Amino acid sequence: MENQWLATARSLENETLRLYRHLHRYPEVAHEEQGTHRFLRSTLTEYGIPYEAPRDNVTVAILRGARPGAVVGLRCDTDALPVQEETGLPFSSLHPGRMHACGHDAHMAIGLTAARMLRDRLPDLHGTVKVIFQPAEEGEAGADDVIETGLADDVDVFFAIHLWSPYASGTLHIGPVTVSAAVDMFTITLKGAGGHGATPEKCADVIPAGAALVQSLQTVVARRVSPLAPAVLTVGSFHAGTVGNIIADQAVLRGTLRALDEETRSLIEQEMEAITHSVAAAYRCRAEIQNRRVSDVVRNDARAAALARQCALELTDETLVQPQRAMMIGDDFANYGRIAPTCYAQVGIADESKGTHYPHHSGKFRVDEKVLPVSAAWMASFAFRAGAEWRSEGKKEAAP
């Protein structure tokens, strides 16, 4: 007999697809998701679900059950990326240079469907479920924006689902593991002395300084960090100069560093600082570094992961419920761990025959729509069960 949550989600599949495809057509990047949230709120109103809207890009649906229980937070991220879509889908992005290339459009559709299913079970629901539609997950501190509103302060356990192209479509991944890395985003500004390309001796050229710095920064992980401590440092952007016969006086490098433990993270930060100033000085330039700690390590709480796994086993074949492995991705979902235990699940979408195997953040990234019902059912069933079972052991201490 098919699980009740999954049967309900499948009955709502056409509506979930409508939501997903609409959101895909109208992507908005971090901190600009006002239109997205207007759509979310109009949909919640249509469904008769109350919500709080403390900011124009923060929306929290609130479902209060008739029975006492825990407060469960379901996180759904809302921002798109500055990527030009190349999928050729009939519902491709209508905003040039903007695309939902990470699945957040699907996450919102899943969250709305889960909220609708829970709405119909309010007489049996223990506690309260808060569906948090969070802005600016893509390295832009959106979780902190939500936390600052205070609307998550009473949550006892947080749950999130991320559709994931490294995993085969239809597989559900959960475990008591470290899922993703701590993330820093940095900007390095090199300042020199510009001038005519014919008189380099009178200048301090930031372009060779920047090129040398990019090369030198690669040695931080390769030669300063133990090979047993996973880490990565990437310079993804390098901008300097205007035309070919002018020596630039300023260069801006932007990048990210990631690590799976705090000791390695701090070491990389220190080494990056030292190398940057040393290389700049060697080229008679000055350096300024702005490093922003975006998110901590995502670690699944063991009890929450066990509960999520039980729900998954009731939704699909046992062979499709699989473990997770640590990756150097990042997600500011980790920051909710300052309030309560967190659980971050992943649903595979990779199916080469459908073209859903392309990596996240690619212009060819696509979601396998067949996983939307099981994802919504997983989210709703976790919230329903956690509301009844979680508080029995009391609220956990927030992660440090």
C-alpha positions as a Markdown table, in Angstrom:
| # | Residue | x | y | z |
|---|---|---|---|---|
| 1 | Met | 0.0 | 0.0 | 0.0 |
| 2 | Glu | 1.4 | 3.4 | -1.0 |
| 3 | Asn | 2.4 | 5.7 | 1.8 |
| 4 | Gln | -0.3 | 8.3 | 2.5 |
| 5 | Trp | 2.1 | 11.2 | 2.3 |
| 6 | Leu | 3.4 | 10.1 | -1.1 |
| 7 | Ala | -0.1 | 9.4 | -2.4 |
| 8 | Thr | -1.2 | 12.9 | -1.5 |
| 9 | Ala | 1.9 | 14.4 | -3.0 |
| 10 | Arg | 1.3 | 12.6 | -6.2 |
| 11 | Ser | -2.2 | 13.8 | -6.3 |
| 12 | Leu | -0.8 | 17.3 | -6.2 |
| 13 | Glu | 1.9 | 16.7 | -8.7 |
| 14 | Asn | 0.4 | 18.9 | -11.4 |
| 15 | Glu | 0.1 | 21.8 | -9.0 |
| 16 | Thr | 3.7 | 21.3 | -7.8 |
| 17 | Leu | 4.9 | 21.4 | -11.4 |
| 18 | Arg | 3.0 | 24.6 | -12.0 |
| 19 | Leu | 4.7 | 26.2 | -9.1 |
| 20 | Tyr | 8.1 | 25.0 | -10.0 |
| 21 | Arg | 7.9 | 26.0 | -13.7 |
| 22 | His | 6.6 | 29.5 | -12.8 |
| 23 | Leu | 9.4 | 30.1 | -10.3 |
| 24 | His | 11.9 | 28.8 | -12.8 |
| 25 | Arg | 10.7 | 31.4 | -15.4 |
| 26 | Tyr | 11.2 | 34.3 | -13.1 |
| 27 | Pro | 14.5 | 33.9 | -11.2 |
| 28 | Glu | 15.8 | 36.6 | -8.9 |
| 29 | Val | 19.3 | 36.7 | -7.5 |
| 30 | Ala | 20.3 | 37.1 | -3.8 |
| 31 | His | 18.6 | 40.0 | -2.0 |
| 32 | Glu | 16.5 | 40.8 | -5.0 |
| 33 | Glu | 13.8 | 38.1 | -4.5 |
| 34 | Gln | 10.9 | 40.5 | -3.9 |
| 35 | Gly | 8.8 | 39.2 | -6.8 |
| 36 | Thr | 9.5 | 35.7 | -5.8 |
| 37 | His | 8.2 | 36.3 | -2.3 |
| 38 | Arg | 5.1 | 38.1 | -3.6 |
| 39 | Phe | 4.3 | 34.9 | -5.5 |
| 40 | Leu | 5.0 | 32.7 | -2.5 |
| 41 | Arg | 2.7 | 34.8 | -0.3 |
| 42 | Ser | -0.1 | 34.9 | -2.9 |
| 43 | Thr | 0.2 | 31.1 | -3.1 |
| 44 | Leu | 0.1 | 30.7 | 0.7 |
| 45 | Thr | -2.9 | 33.0 | 0.8 |
| 46 | Glu | -4.6 | 30.9 | -1.9 |
| 47 | Tyr | -4.0 | 27.8 | 0.2 |
| 48 | Gly | -5.3 | 29.5 | 3.3 |
| 49 | Ile | -2.0 | 29.2 | 5.1 |
| 50 | Pro | -1.0 | 32.1 | 7.4 |
| 51 | Tyr | 2.5 | 33.5 | 7.2 |
| 52 | Glu | 4.8 | 36.2 | 8.6 |
| 53 | Ala | 6.7 | 38.6 | 6.2 |
| 54 | Pro | 9.2 | 40.6 | 8.3 |
| 55 | Arg | 11.2 | 41.6 | 5.2 |
| 56 | Asp | 10.3 | 41.9 | 1.6 |
| 57 | Asn | 12.3 | 38.8 | 0.8 |
| 58 | Val | 11.7 | 36.7 | 3.9 |
| 59 | Thr | 8.5 | 34.7 | 4.2 |
| 60 | Val | 7.7 | 32.2 | 7.0 |
| 61 | Ala | 4.5 | 30.0 | 6.6 |
| 62 | Ile | 3.2 | 29.0 | 10.0 |
| 63 | Leu | 1.1 | 25.9 | 10.5 |
| 64 | Arg | -0.2 | 25.4 | 14.1 |
| 65 | Gly | -1.3 | 21.9 | 14.9 |
| 66 | Ala | -4.2 | 21.1 | 17.2 |
| 67 | Arg | -2.0 | 19.0 | 19.5 |
| 68 | Pro | 0.9 | 20.0 | 21.7 |
| 69 | Gly | 4.4 | 19.2 | 20.3 |
| 70 | Ala | 7.7 | 20.6 | 19.0 |
| 71 | Val | 8.3 | 23.5 | 16.6 |
| 72 | Val | 9.8 | 22.2 | 13.4 |
| 73 | Gly | 11.5 | 24.5 | 10.9 |
| 74 | Leu | 11.6 | 23.5 | 7.2 |
| 75 | Arg | 14.1 | 25.6 | 5.2 |
| 76 | Cys | 13.5 | 26.4 | 1.5 |
| 77 | Asp | 16.0 | 28.7 | -0.2 |
| 78 | Thr | 14.7 | 31.2 | -2.8 |
| 79 | Asp | 17.5 | 32.9 | -4.7 |
| 80 | Ala | 18.7 | 32.2 | -8.2 |
| 81 | Leu | 22.2 | 32.7 | -9.8 |
| 82 | Pro | 23.7 | 35.2 | -12.3 |
| 83 | Val | 23.9 | 32.4 | -14.9 |
| 84 | Gln | 22.6 | 32.5 | -18.5 |
| 85 | Glu | 20.3 | 29.5 | -19.0 |
| 86 | Glu | 21.2 | 27.0 | -21.8 |
| 87 | Thr | 18.6 | 24.2 | -21.1 |
| 88 | Gly | 16.2 | 25.0 | -23.9 |
| 89 | Leu | 13.3 | 24.2 | -21.6 |
| 90 | Pro | 9.9 | 25.6 | -22.7 |
| 91 | Phe | 9.7 | 27.4 | -19.3 |
| 92 | Ser | 13.3 | 28.7 | -19.4 |
| 93 | Ser | 14.2 | 31.9 | -17.6 |
| 94 | Leu | 12.7 | 35.1 | -18.9 |
| 95 | His | 15.3 | 37.1 | -17.1 |
| 96 | Pro | 18.5 | 37.3 | -19.2 |
| 97 | Gly | 21.6 | 36.4 | -17.3 |
| 98 | Arg | 19.6 | 35.0 | -14.4 |
| 99 | Met | 18.7 | 31.4 | -13.8 |
| 100 | His | 17.6 | 28.9 | -11.1 |
| 101 | Ala | 20.7 | 26.8 | -11.6 |
| 102 | Cys | 20.8 | 25.2 | -8.2 |
| 103 | Gly | 17.3 | 23.8 | -7.7 |
| 104 | His | 16.0 | 26.5 | -5.4 |
| 105 | Asp | 12.9 | 26.9 | -7.6 |
| 106 | Ala | 12.1 | 23.2 | -6.9 |
| 107 | His | 12.8 | 23.7 | -3.2 |
| 108 | Met | 10.2 | 26.4 | -3.0 |
| 109 | Ala | 7.6 | 24.3 | -4.9 |
| 110 | Ile | 8.4 | 21.4 | -2.6 |
| 111 | Gly | 8.0 | 23.6 | 0.5 |
| 112 | Leu | 4.7 | 25.0 | -0.7 |
| 113 | Thr | 3.3 | 21.5 | -1.5 |
| 114 | Ala | 4.5 | 20.2 | 1.9 |
| 115 | Ala | 2.8 | 23.2 | 3.6 |
| 116 | Arg | -0.4 | 22.4 | 1.7 |
| 117 | Met | -0.4 | 18.8 | 2.8 |
| 118 | Leu | 0.3 | 19.7 | 6.4 |
| 119 | Arg | -2.5 | 22.2 | 6.3 |
| 120 | Asp | -4.9 | 19.4 | 5.6 |
| 121 | Arg | -3.6 | 17.5 | 8.7 |
| 122 | Leu | -3.8 | 20.3 | 11.3 |
| 123 | Pro | -6.2 | 18.4 | 13.5 |
| 124 | Asp | -3.7 | 15.6 | 13.9 |
| 125 | Leu | -0.5 | 17.8 | 13.8 |
| 126 | His | 1.5 | 18.0 | 17.0 |
| 127 | Gly | 3.2 | 21.4 | 17.6 |
| 128 | Thr | 3.9 | 24.0 | 14.9 |
| 129 | Val | 5.6 | 23.8 | 11.5 |
| 130 | Lys | 7.4 | 26.9 | 10.2 |
| 131 | Val | 8.2 | 26.7 | 6.5 |
| 132 | Ile | 11.0 | 29.2 | 6.1 |
| 133 | Phe | 11.4 | 30.6 | 2.6 |
| 134 | Gln | 14.9 | 32.0 | 3.0 |
| 135 | Pro | 16.6 | 34.5 | 0.6 |
| 136 | Ala | 20.3 | 34.7 | -0.4 |
| 137 | Glu | 21.6 | 31.2 | 0.3 |
| 138 | Glu | 24.2 | 31.5 | -2.4 |
| 139 | Gly | 27.0 | 33.0 | -0.2 |
| 140 | Glu | 25.0 | 36.0 | 0.8 |
| 141 | Ala | 24.1 | 35.4 | 4.4 |
| 142 | Gly | 20.4 | 34.8 | 3.9 |
| 143 | Ala | 20.1 | 32.4 | 6.9 |
| 144 | Asp | 21.4 | 35.2 | 9.1 |
| 145 | Asp | 18.7 | 37.5 | 7.7 |
| 146 | Val | 16.1 | 35.1 | 8.8 |
| 147 | Ile | 17.7 | 34.5 | 12.2 |
| 148 | Glu | 17.8 | 38.2 | 12.8 |
| 149 | Thr | 14.0 | 38.4 | 12.5 |
| 150 | Gly | 13.5 | 36.2 | 15.6 |
| 151 | Leu | 11.0 | 34.0 | 13.8 |
| 152 | Ala | 13.2 | 30.9 | 14.1 |
| 153 | Asp | 14.1 | 31.4 | 17.8 |
| 154 | Asp | 11.5 | 28.8 | 19.0 |
| 155 | Val | 12.3 | 26.1 | 16.5 |
| 156 | Asp | 13.3 | 22.8 | 18.1 |
| 157 | Val | 14.7 | 21.1 | 15.0 |
| 158 | Phe | 15.4 | 22.2 | 11.4 |
| 159 | Phe | 15.1 | 20.2 | 8.3 |
| 160 | Ala | 16.1 | 21.0 | 4.7 |
| 161 | Ile | 16.1 | 19.1 | 1.4 |
| 162 | His | 18.4 | 19.9 | -1.5 |
| 163 | Leu | 18.0 | 18.3 | -4.9 |
| 164 | Trp | 21.4 | 17.0 | -5.9 |
| 165 | Ser | 22.8 | 16.2 | -9.3 |
| 166 | Pro | 25.8 | 14.1 | -8.1 |
| 167 | Tyr | 23.3 | 11.4 | -7.0 |
| 168 | Ala | 21.2 | 9.2 | -9.2 |
| 169 | Ser | 17.6 | 10.4 | -9.7 |
| 170 | Gly | 15.1 | 9.2 | -7.2 |
| 171 | Thr | 17.6 | 8.2 | -4.5 |
| 172 | Leu | 17.1 | 9.7 | -1.0 |
| 173 | His | 20.3 | 10.5 | 1.0 |
| 174 | Ile | 20.5 | 11.0 | 4.7 |
| 175 | Gly | 22.9 | 10.1 | 7.5 |
| 176 | Pro | 24.5 | 11.4 | 10.7 |
| 177 | Val | 27.5 | 12.9 | 8.9 |
| 178 | Thr | 29.2 | 16.1 | 7.9 |
| 179 | Val | 27.5 | 17.0 | 4.7 |
| 180 | Ser | 29.3 | 20.2 | 3.6 |
| 181 | Ala | 32.1 | 22.5 | 4.3 |
| 182 | Ala | 32.5 | 25.8 | 6.2 |
| 183 | Val | 32.6 | 28.6 | 3.6 |
| 184 | Asp | 34.4 | 31.9 | 3.4 |
| 185 | Met | 34.1 | 34.4 | 0.6 |
| 186 | Phe | 37.0 | 36.8 | 0.2 |
| 187 | Thr | 37.9 | 39.9 | -1.8 |
| 188 | Ile | 41.5 | 41.0 | -2.3 |
| 189 | Thr | 42.3 | 44.4 | -3.6 |
| 190 | Leu | 45.8 | 45.1 | -4.9 |
| 191 | Lys | 46.8 | 48.7 | -5.3 |
| 192 | Gly | 49.8 | 49.9 | -7.2 |
| 193 | Ala | 50.8 | 52.8 | -9.4 |
| 194 | Gly | 49.5 | 53.0 | -12.9 |
| 195 | Gly | 50.9 | 54.6 | -16.0 |
| 196 | His | 51.9 | 54.3 | -19.6 |
| 197 | Gly | 52.5 | 50.8 | -21.0 |
| 198 | Ala | 55.8 | 52.1 | -22.6 |
| 199 | Thr | 57.2 | 53.2 | -19.2 |
| 200 | Pro | 56.7 | 50.2 | -16.8 |
| 201 | Glu | 59.7 | 51.3 | -14.7 |
| 202 | Lys | 57.7 | 54.2 | -13.4 |
| 203 | Cys | 54.8 | 52.0 | -12.3 |
| 204 | Ala | 53.8 | 49.3 | -9.8 |
| 205 | Asp | 51.9 | 46.9 | -12.0 |
| 206 | Val | 49.1 | 45.1 | -10.2 |
| 207 | Ile | 48.4 | 42.6 | -13.0 |
| 208 | Pro | 51.7 | 40.6 | -12.6 |
| 209 | Ala | 51.2 | 41.0 | -8.9 |
| 210 | Gly | 47.8 | 39.5 | -9.1 |
| 211 | Ala | 48.9 | 36.7 | -11.4 |
| 212 | Ala | 51.7 | 35.8 | -8.9 |
| 213 | Leu | 49.2 | 35.9 | -6.1 |
| 214 | Val | 46.8 | 33.5 | -7.8 |
| 215 | Gln | 49.6 | 31.1 | -8.2 |
| 216 | Ser | 50.9 | 31.5 | -4.7 |
| 217 | Leu | 47.5 | 31.0 | -3.1 |
| 218 | Gln | 47.4 | 27.6 | -4.6 |
| 219 | Thr | 50.2 | 26.5 | -2.3 |
| 220 | Val | 48.2 | 27.2 | 0.8 |
| 221 | Val | 46.2 | 24.0 | 0.5 |
| 222 | Ala | 48.9 | 22.1 | -1.4 |
| 223 | Arg | 51.7 | 22.9 | 1.0 |
| 224 | Arg | 50.4 | 24.4 | 4.2 |
| 225 | Val | 47.4 | 22.1 | 4.9 |
| 226 | Ser | 47.7 | 18.4 | 5.8 |
| 227 | Pro | 46.6 | 16.1 | 3.0 |
| 228 | Leu | 44.3 | 14.4 | 5.5 |
| 229 | Ala | 42.3 | 17.6 | 6.0 |
| 230 | Pro | 40.0 | 18.3 | 3.1 |
| 231 | Ala | 40.1 | 21.9 | 2.0 |
| 232 | Val | 40.0 | 24.1 | -1.1 |
| 233 | Leu | 40.9 | 27.7 | -2.0 |
| 234 | Thr | 39.6 | 29.1 | -5.3 |
| 235 | Val | 40.1 | 32.4 | -6.9 |
| 236 | Gly | 37.1 | 32.7 | -9.2 |
| 237 | Ser | 37.3 | 36.3 | -10.4 |
| 238 | Phe | 40.3 | 38.6 | -11.4 |
| 239 | His | 39.6 | 42.1 | -12.7 |
| 240 | Ala | 42.1 | 44.7 | -13.6 |
| 241 | Gly | 42.9 | 47.3 | -16.2 |
| 242 | Thr | 40.9 | 49.0 | -19.0 |
| 243 | Val | 43.0 | 49.0 | -22.3 |
| 244 | Gly | 46.2 | 47.4 | -23.5 |
| 245 | Asn | 48.5 | 50.4 | -23.3 |
| 246 | Ile | 47.7 | 51.5 | -19.7 |
| 247 | Ile | 49.3 | 49.8 | -16.7 |
| 248 | Ala | 46.6 | 49.2 | -14.2 |
| 249 | Asp | 46.8 | 50.7 | -10.7 |
| 250 | Gln | 44.2 | 48.4 | -9.1 |
| 251 | Ala | 43.2 | 44.7 | -9.3 |
| 252 | Val | 40.4 | 42.9 | -7.5 |
| 253 | Leu | 40.5 | 39.2 | -6.9 |
| 254 | Arg | 37.5 | 37.3 | -5.5 |
| 255 | Gly | 37.3 | 33.8 | -4.3 |
| 256 | Thr | 36.2 | 31.2 | -1.7 |
| 257 | Leu | 37.9 | 29.0 | 0.8 |
| 258 | Arg | 36.3 | 25.8 | 2.2 |
| 259 | Ala | 37.2 | 23.4 | 5.0 |
| 260 | Leu | 35.6 | 20.6 | 6.9 |
| 261 | Asp | 36.9 | 21.7 | 10.3 |
| 262 | Glu | 37.5 | 24.9 | 12.2 |
| 263 | Glu | 41.2 | 24.4 | 12.7 |
| 264 | Thr | 41.9 | 24.0 | 9.0 |
| 265 | Arg | 39.7 | 26.9 | 8.2 |
| 266 | Ser | 41.5 | 29.2 | 10.5 |
| 267 | Leu | 44.9 | 28.1 | 9.3 |
| 268 | Ile | 44.0 | 28.8 | 5.6 |
| 269 | Glu | 42.7 | 32.3 | 6.6 |
| 270 | Gln | 46.0 | 33.1 | 8.4 |
| 271 | Glu | 48.1 | 31.7 | 5.5 |
| 272 | Met | 46.1 | 33.6 | 2.9 |
| 273 | Glu | 46.6 | 36.8 | 4.8 |
| 274 | Ala | 50.3 | 36.4 | 5.1 |
| 275 | Ile | 50.9 | 35.3 | 1.5 |
| 276 | Thr | 48.8 | 38.1 | 0.1 |
| 277 | His | 50.7 | 40.8 | 1.8 |
| 278 | Ser | 54.1 | 39.2 | 1.0 |
| 279 | Val | 53.4 | 38.9 | -2.7 |
| 280 | Ala | 52.0 | 42.4 | -2.9 |
| 281 | Ala | 55.1 | 43.8 | -1.3 |
| 282 | Ala | 57.4 | 41.9 | -3.6 |
| 283 | Tyr | 55.7 | 43.7 | -6.5 |
| 284 | Arg | 55.8 | 47.1 | -4.8 |
| 285 | Cys | 52.0 | 47.0 | -4.3 |
| 286 | Arg | 49.7 | 47.1 | -1.3 |
| 287 | Ala | 46.9 | 44.6 | -0.5 |
| 288 | Glu | 43.6 | 44.9 | 1.3 |
| 289 | Ile | 41.7 | 41.7 | 2.3 |
| 290 | Gln | 38.1 | 41.4 | 3.1 |
| 291 | Asn | 37.2 | 37.9 | 4.2 |
| 292 | Arg | 33.6 | 37.0 | 5.1 |
| 293 | Arg | 32.6 | 33.9 | 7.0 |
| 294 | Val | 29.5 | 32.9 | 5.2 |
| 295 | Ser | 28.5 | 29.6 | 6.9 |
| 296 | Asp | 29.7 | 26.9 | 9.1 |
| 297 | Val | 30.0 | 23.2 | 8.5 |
| 298 | Val | 26.7 | 21.4 | 7.9 |
| 299 | Arg | 26.6 | 18.4 | 10.3 |
| 300 | Asn | 23.5 | 16.3 | 10.6 |
| 301 | Asp | 22.2 | 15.7 | 14.1 |
| 302 | Ala | 22.2 | 11.9 | 14.7 |
| 303 | Arg | 18.7 | 11.8 | 16.1 |
| 304 | Ala | 17.2 | 14.0 | 13.4 |
| 305 | Ala | 18.9 | 12.0 | 10.7 |
| 306 | Ala | 17.6 | 8.8 | 12.1 |
| 307 | Leu | 14.1 | 10.2 | 12.1 |
| 308 | Ala | 14.5 | 11.4 | 8.5 |
| 309 | Arg | 15.7 | 8.0 | 7.5 |
| 310 | Gln | 12.7 | 6.3 | 9.0 |
| 311 | Cys | 10.4 | 8.7 | 7.0 |
| 312 | Ala | 12.4 | 8.0 | 3.8 |
| 313 | Leu | 12.1 | 4.2 | 4.2 |
| 314 | Glu | 8.3 | 4.6 | 4.4 |
| 315 | Leu | 8.3 | 6.5 | 1.1 |
| 316 | Thr | 10.4 | 4.5 | -1.2 |
| 317 | Asp | 12.3 | 1.2 | -1.7 |
| 318 | Glu | 15.0 | 0.5 | 0.8 |
| 319 | Thr | 17.6 | 0.3 | -1.9 |
| 320 | Leu | 16.9 | 4.0 | -2.8 |
| 321 | Val | 17.6 | 5.2 | 0.7 |
| 322 | Gln | 21.3 | 5.8 | 0.7 |
| 323 | Pro | 24.0 | 7.4 | 2.8 |
| 324 | Gln | 25.6 | 10.9 | 2.3 |
| 325 | Arg | 29.2 | 11.8 | 1.7 |
| 326 | Ala | 31.0 | 15.0 | 2.7 |
| 327 | Met | 31.5 | 17.5 | -0.2 |
| 328 | Met | 33.1 | 20.9 | -0.4 |
| 329 | Ile | 29.9 | 22.6 | -1.1 |
| 330 | Gly | 28.6 | 25.0 | 1.4 |
| 331 | Asp | 25.1 | 26.0 | 2.7 |
| 332 | Asp | 24.2 | 28.6 | 5.3 |
| 333 | Phe | 21.6 | 26.2 | 6.6 |
| 334 | Ala | 24.4 | 25.4 | 9.0 |
| 335 | Asn | 23.8 | 28.7 | 10.7 |
| 336 | Tyr | 20.5 | 27.5 | 12.1 |
| 337 | Gly | 22.5 | 25.1 | 14.2 |
| 338 | Arg | 23.1 | 28.1 | 16.5 |
| 339 | Ile | 19.5 | 27.7 | 17.5 |
| 340 | Ala | 18.7 | 24.0 | 17.4 |
| 341 | Pro | 19.8 | 20.7 | 15.8 |
| 342 | Thr | 19.8 | 20.5 | 12.0 |
| 343 | Cys | 19.2 | 17.8 | 9.4 |
| 344 | Tyr | 20.1 | 18.4 | 5.7 |
| 345 | Ala | 18.9 | 15.7 | 3.3 |
| 346 | Gln | 19.6 | 15.3 | -0.4 |
| 347 | Val | 17.4 | 13.9 | -3.2 |
| 348 | Gly | 19.2 | 12.7 | -6.3 |
| 349 | Ile | 18.2 | 14.1 | -9.7 |
| 350 | Ala | 20.9 | 12.7 | -12.1 |
| 351 | Asp | 19.4 | 11.0 | -15.2 |
| 352 | Glu | 21.6 | 11.4 | -18.3 |
| 353 | Ser | 18.7 | 10.4 | -20.6 |
| 354 | Lys | 16.8 | 13.4 | -19.3 |
| 355 | Gly | 19.7 | 15.8 | -19.2 |
| 356 | Thr | 19.5 | 16.2 | -15.5 |
| 357 | His | 23.0 | 15.2 | -14.8 |
| 358 | Tyr | 24.7 | 18.6 | -15.4 |
| 359 | Pro | 26.4 | 20.2 | -12.4 |
| 360 | His | 24.8 | 22.8 | -10.1 |
| 361 | His | 25.5 | 26.4 | -11.2 |
| 362 | Ser | 25.8 | 25.3 | -14.8 |
| 363 | Gly | 23.7 | 27.0 | -17.5 |
| 364 | Lys | 22.6 | 23.4 | -18.5 |
| 365 | Phe | 21.4 | 22.5 | -15.0 |
| 366 | Arg | 18.0 | 20.8 | -15.0 |
| 367 | Val | 15.8 | 19.2 | -12.3 |
| 368 | Asp | 14.3 | 15.8 | -12.8 |
| 369 | Glu | 10.7 | 16.7 | -12.1 |
| 370 | Lys | 9.7 | 13.2 | -11.2 |
| 371 | Val | 11.4 | 13.6 | -7.7 |
| 372 | Leu | 9.2 | 16.5 | -6.7 |
| 373 | Pro | 6.4 | 14.5 | -5.1 |
| 374 | Val | 8.6 | 12.2 | -3.1 |
| 375 | Ser | 10.6 | 15.3 | -1.9 |
| 376 | Ala | 7.5 | 17.1 | -0.8 |
| 377 | Ala | 6.2 | 13.9 | 0.9 |
| 378 | Trp | 9.6 | 13.5 | 2.7 |
| 379 | Met | 9.5 | 17.1 | 4.0 |
| 380 | Ala | 5.9 | 16.9 | 5.2 |
| 381 | Ser | 6.3 | 13.5 | 6.8 |
| 382 | Phe | 9.5 | 14.6 | 8.7 |
| 383 | Ala | 7.7 | 17.7 | 10.0 |
| 384 | Phe | 4.6 | 15.7 | 11.1 |
| 385 | Arg | 6.7 | 13.0 | 12.9 |
| 386 | Ala | 9.1 | 15.4 | 14.5 |
| 387 | Gly | 6.3 | 17.5 | 15.9 |
| 388 | Ala | 5.0 | 14.5 | 17.8 |
| 389 | Glu | 8.3 | 12.9 | 18.8 |
| 390 | Trp | 11.0 | 15.6 | 19.1 |
| 391 | Arg | 10.1 | 17.4 | 22.3 |
| 392 | Ser | 10.0 | 14.1 | 24.3 |
| 393 | Glu | 13.8 | 14.5 | 24.8 |
| 394 | Gly | 13.8 | 18.2 | 25.2 |
| 395 | Lys | 15.3 | 20.9 | 23.0 |
| 396 | Lys | 18.9 | 20.1 | 22.0 |
| 397 | Glu | 21.7 | 22.5 | 22.6 |
| 398 | Ala | 22.5 | 24.6 | 19.6 |
| 399 | Ala | 25.7 | 23.8 | 17.8 |
| 400 | Pro | 28.7 | 26.0 | 18.7 |
